[in-house]
């Protein structure tokens, strides 16, 4: 009853009567509650004396808990609630990389948020900051938006050498500026992106359609299609990132670049065991969607551009030595960003506040996380796309491989690439089906991949990674080789 009276007493002013900060205030307020109970004959005199004595002797020992652990627990419990578990006693195994999480969390600041995903499986490797900031809050993303509509431009036929206007611009009352407040007359598409120059980027945005409003609608539709939830301004300022979103949405959207349009479904619970140690739940990676409207050449060019951002552009101080990493900075009025990826992970970081720069405030956050991660996990390369045509026809894929390659090298390729494409049949079901059917129908001993055939019925409505063009099947199969197995492609072309 003494504790109840304290809890009831603090309701009207929880901070003023906070027992950990103001114990005497809390006890005086609780005493008012006990007096009221006595006066209304809800307590006897003896009970009143007993409870007031207890109240006087209570010590408020502030419980210690790790805020970072609590945020992680909340995120796991949120996903667990969707699995309809009944009862208790479960052991839940998360996808979180404990070494990374524990090493980074103790130095984390409240104004920061970050997440790192496995862009092949969708596993949440770690996140830092409050669950709300990472998954739900919205902030303007600044130039982080540019790779997405630059991708649309590349898909329409623009190239890295396309010249864009860089002169003073005014649209109504809006007079946007370049960061350095200077103009060059015209710059290449590559320079405009890797140095994040605003004015040519706006011109590129406007050129996507035959009217500003159509350009806005086209970009918004694409951003929503790749899963960027948030507040959309519905005006031309979208070109400079007045869209508001969070690091989770951005990291997930960035997976389209290394995956050539594939977006995996994210998750944080890997396995669940009952109290007897029996495995009762195992998450299998799934593809959330495949963006069908973008050509593979466009993704490949964008990968080259985003690699240049890190090697020579606005993110060139990300690593002390050069690494094959890809990314984009973003600076908005009250937040700064860095988002990027390699062939296995995608990361997005954000710092909130005034008078910040992405180069000096967001990139150091990403650098800390990535340096720790890469200290025990090797960097994975992003597949390169080489488009070519060839008139060699009527040659089966099996004969082509056997005539140009030996089994030892083929096995080497499987060993080094399949292990980096976890659950191949779930991530690339159309190719899984294609070679599954090929092997069965031809009764061939040749097997390009090692996989489990038991789940074949799940993929009858599989995705199509191939280009929708008039090239024959040989070209599509050879395209697959250079996309997923560049070492094979190089060896074959020698």
Residue pairs with C-beta under 8 A, 6 or more apart in sequence:
1 34
1 43
1 47
1 51
1 54
2 30
2 34
2 51
2 52
2 54
2 55
2 58
3 58
5 30
5 31
5 33
5 34
5 37
5 51
5 55
6 19
6 26
6 27
6 29
6 30
6 55
6 58
8 30
8 33
9 17
9 26
9 29
9 30
9 32
9 33
10 17
10 18
10 19
10 26
10 29
15 21
16 22
16 25
17 25
17 26
17 29
18 26
19 26
19 27
19 60
20 60
20 62
23 60
26 60
27 55
27 56
27 58
30 55
31 52
31 55
34 43
34 48
34 51
34 52
34 55
37 43
37 48
38 45
38 48
43 51
66 105
68 101
68 105
68 106
68 108
68 128
69 105
71 127
71 129
71 130
71 131
71 134
72 94
72 96
72 101
72 127
74 131
75 124
75 127
75 131
75 134
75 135
75 268
76 92
76 94
76 268
76 269
78 131
79 267
79 268
79 269
80 92
80 269
80 272
83 269
83 272
83 281
85 272
89 274
89 275
90 272
90 273
90 274
90 275
90 280
91 272
91 273
91 274
91 275
91 277
92 269
92 271
92 272
93 269
93 270
93 271
93 272
93 273
94 268
94 269
94 270
95 118
95 123
95 124
95 125
95 267
95 268
95 269
95 270
96 124
96 125
96 126
96 268
97 125
97 126
97 373
99 372
99 376
100 116
100 125
100 126
100 369
100 372
100 373
101 126
101 128
103 372
104 126
104 128
104 368
104 369
104 372
105 128
107 368
108 128
108 129
109 351
110 129
110 130
111 351
111 352
111 353
112 128
112 129
112 349
112 350
112 351
112 352
112 365
113 127
113 128
113 129
113 130
113 133
113 134
113 137
113 246
113 247
113 349
113 350
113 352
114 127
114 128
114 129
114 134
114 247
114 347
114 348
114 349
114 350
114 365
114 366
114 369
115 124
115 126
115 127
115 128
115 134
115 247
115 248
115 251
115 347
115 348
116 124
116 125
116 126
116 127
116 251
116 345
116 346
116 347
116 369
116 373
117 123
117 124
117 125
117 251
117 252
117 255
117 266
117 345
117 346
117 347
118 125
118 264
118 344
118 345
119 254
119 255
119 258
119 259
119 264
119 341
119 344
119 345
119 346
120 259
120 264
120 285
120 344
120 420
120 421
120 422
120 427
121 264
121 285
121 422
121 423
121 427
122 264
122 265
122 266
122 267
122 285
122 286
122 288
123 266
123 267
123 268
123 270
123 285
124 266
124 267
124 268
125 345
125 373
126 369
127 134
127 247
127 248
128 134
128 369
133 246
133 247
133 350
134 246
134 247
134 248
135 246
135 248
136 246
137 246
138 230
138 231
138 244
138 245
138 246
139 244
139 245
139 246
139 332
139 334
139 335
139 350
139 352
140 241
140 242
140 243
140 244
140 332
140 333
140 334
140 335
141 230
141 241
141 243
141 244
141 245
141 250
141 330
141 332
141 335
141 337
142 240
142 241
142 329
142 330
142 331
142 332
142 335
142 336
142 337
142 358
143 196
143 198
143 201
143 240
143 241
143 328
143 329
143 330
143 331
143 358
144 241
144 250
144 328
144 329
144 330
144 337
144 339
145 223
145 238
145 239
145 240
145 241
145 243
145 330
146 193
146 196
146 201
146 241
146 328
147 193
147 254
147 257
147 302
147 305
147 306
147 328
148 219
148 222
148 223
148 226
148 228
148 253
149 204
149 205
149 208
149 219
149 222
149 239
150 189
150 193
150 201
150 204
150 302
150 305
151 294
151 298
151 299
151 302
152 208
152 218
152 219
152 222
152 294
153 162
153 189
153 204
153 207
153 208
154 297
154 298
154 301
154 302
155 293
155 294
155 295
155 298
156 208
158 189
158 204
159 189
159 301
160 188
160 189
160 190
160 301
160 304
160 305
161 188
161 189
161 190
162 188
162 189
163 186
163 187
163 188
163 189
164 186
164 187
164 188
164 189
164 192
164 200
164 201
164 203
164 204
165 185
165 186
165 199
165 200
165 203
166 178
166 183
166 184
166 185
166 186
166 187
166 192
166 197
166 199
166 200
167 183
167 185
167 199
168 175
168 183
168 199
169 175
169 176
169 199
169 202
169 203
171 212
171 236
174 236
174 237
176 198
176 199
176 202
176 240
177 198
177 199
178 197
178 198
178 199
179 196
179 197
179 198
179 331
183 199
186 200
187 197
187 200
189 200
189 204
190 305
190 308
191 197
192 200
192 201
192 204
193 201
193 305
193 309
193 313
194 305
194 308
194 309
194 312
194 313
194 314
195 313
195 314
196 313
196 314
196 328
196 329
198 240
201 239
201 240
202 236
202 239
202 240
205 215
205 219
205 236
205 238
205 239
206 212
206 215
206 236
206 239
207 215
208 214
208 215
208 218
208 219
209 215
209 217
209 218
212 236
215 236
216 234
216 235
216 236
216 238
219 238
219 239
220 232
220 234
220 238
222 293
223 232
223 243
223 253
225 289
225 291
226 253
226 256
226 263
226 291
227 249
227 252
227 253
227 263
227 288
228 243
228 245
228 249
228 250
228 253
229 245
229 249
230 243
230 244
230 245
230 246
230 249
231 243
231 244
231 245
232 238
232 243
233 242
233 243
235 242
241 330
241 332
242 332
246 350
247 337
247 339
247 348
247 349
247 350
248 266
248 348
250 337
250 339
250 348
251 339
251 346
251 347
251 348
252 263
252 266
252 346
253 263
254 339
254 340
254 341
254 346
254 348
255 262
255 263
255 264
255 341
255 346
256 262
256 263
256 291
256 294
256 299
257 299
257 302
257 303
257 306
257 326
257 341
257 382
258 303
258 326
258 341
258 342
258 343
258 346
258 382
258 383
260 296
260 299
260 300
260 383
260 385
260 465
260 483
261 290
261 291
261 292
261 294
261 296
261 299
261 465
262 287
262 289
262 290
262 291
262 427
262 428
262 463
262 465
263 287
263 288
263 289
263 290
263 291
264 285
264 286
264 287
264 288
264 427
265 285
265 286
265 287
265 288
267 283
269 281
269 283
270 282
270 283
271 279
271 281
271 282
271 283
272 279
272 280
272 281
273 279
273 280
274 280
284 423
284 426
285 422
285 423
285 426
285 427
286 426
287 426
287 427
287 429
287 463
290 463
290 464
290 465
292 464
295 467
296 385
296 387
296 467
296 479
296 483
297 385
297 387
299 385
300 384
300 385
300 387
303 326
303 382
303 384
306 326
306 327
306 328
306 340
307 324
307 325
307 326
309 315
309 326
309 327
309 328
309 329
310 316
310 318
310 319
310 323
310 325
310 326
310 327
310 340
311 322
314 328
314 329
314 358
314 359
315 327
315 328
315 329
315 338
315 340
315 359
315 363
317 359
317 363
317 367
318 325
318 327
318 338
318 340
318 363
318 366
318 367
318 370
319 325
319 367
319 370
319 371
323 374
323 379
324 342
324 379
324 381
324 382
325 340
325 341
325 342
325 370
325 379
326 340
326 341
326 342
326 382
327 338
327 339
327 340
327 341
327 347
327 366
328 338
328 339
328 340
329 336
329 337
329 338
329 358
329 359
329 362
329 363
330 336
330 337
330 338
330 339
330 358
330 362
331 337
331 356
331 357
331 358
333 354
334 352
334 353
334 354
335 350
335 351
335 352
335 353
335 356
336 350
336 351
336 356
336 357
336 358
336 361
336 362
337 348
337 349
337 350
337 358
337 362
338 347
338 348
338 349
338 358
338 362
338 363
338 365
338 366
339 346
339 347
339 348
339 349
340 346
340 347
340 366
341 347
341 382
342 379
342 380
342 381
342 382
343 379
343 380
343 381
343 382
343 383
343 420
344 380
344 420
345 373
345 380
347 366
347 369
347 370
349 362
349 365
349 366
349 369
350 362
351 361
351 362
351 365
353 361
356 362
380 420
383 483
383 484
383 486
384 482
384 486
385 482
385 483
386 482
386 489
387 479
389 471
389 475
390 474
390 475
390 478
392 400
392 474
393 472
393 474
395 474
397 438
397 474
397 477
398 442
398 444
398 446
400 474
400 478
401 410
401 446
401 448
402 446
404 491
404 492
405 488
405 491
405 492
409 488
409 491
410 448
410 488
412 487
413 485
413 487
413 488
414 448
414 449
414 450
416 487
417 484
417 485
417 487
418 424
418 449
418 450
421 427
421 428
421 484
424 431
424 432
424 449
424 451
425 432
425 451
425 452
425 455
425 459
428 463
428 465
429 458
429 459
429 462
429 463
430 459
430 462
430 463
430 464
430 465
430 466
431 465
431 480
432 449
432 451
432 459
432 462
433 456
433 459
433 460
433 462
435 447
435 448
435 449
436 451
436 453
436 456
438 444
439 446
439 447
465 480
466 476
466 479
467 476
467 479
481 488
481 489
481 492
482 488
482 489
